[in-house]
Amino acid sequence: SGEQWLTVDAPLDCIPMFVKSSSIIPRMPVMNHTGEKETYPVTFEIFPGMAGETASFVLYEDDGEDLGYLRGEYLKTPVHFTASDEGYELTIGEREGKGYRQQRPDLQDIHRVSP
C-alpha cells in the first residue's frame, strides 16, 4: 500500500531497491558509451504480483548516436506479463519501427523474482 514511510538498513555497499508488485524492469549491460558493444542481451527482471495482476510496457530502442529518432528511426517492442493461479505468462510482441535495426537477435534472459 502507498502513503507510508519505511525505515530500512542501507549500508553503502548495498542500496535497497523498492519495486511495485507486477513490475517488469528491463536491464542491459553497463557500457561506457552506446557503441561500446555491437550486440548485447536485454534482461527482464520480473516481480510478479497476485493472480490476475498484469504489467505491460513498450521497450523503446534507438541507436543513441544521432537525431534519427526524430525521423522515426527506432524500434518499439510491446511486453506484457500476467500472473495467474496456474503460473505466469510473458508475451514479447513483434518489434515495430523503421530505419533502426538492433543486431541483438532476440530479447532474452528472463528472471523471475518472487515477492
Rosetta blueprint (number, residue, H / E / L):
1 S L
2 G L
3 E L
4 Q L
5 W L
6 L L
7 T L
8 V L
9 D L
10 A L
11 P L
12 L L
13 D L
14 C L
15 I L
16 P L
17 M L
18 F L
19 V L
20 K L
21 S L
22 S L
23 S E
24 I E
25 I E
26 P E
27 R E
28 M L
29 P L
30 V L
31 M L
32 N L
33 H L
34 T L
35 G L
36 E L
37 K L
38 E L
39 T L
40 Y L
41 P L
42 V L
43 T E
44 F E
45 E E
46 I E
47 F E
48 P L
49 G L
50 M L
51 A L
52 G L
53 E L
54 T E
55 A E
56 S E
57 F E
58 V E
59 L E
60 Y E
61 E E
62 D L
63 D L
64 G L
65 E L
66 D L
67 L L
68 G H
69 Y H
70 L H
71 R H
72 G L
73 E E
74 Y E
75 L E
76 K E
77 T E
78 P E
79 V E
80 H E
81 F E
82 T E
83 A E
84 S E
85 D L
86 E L
87 G E
88 Y E
89 E E
90 L E
91 T E
92 I E
93 G L
94 E L
95 R L
96 E E
97 G E
98 K E
99 G L
100 Y L
101 R L
102 Q L
103 Q L
104 R L
105 P L
106 D L
107 L L
108 Q L
109 D L
110 I E
111 H E
112 R E
113 V L
114 S L
115 P L
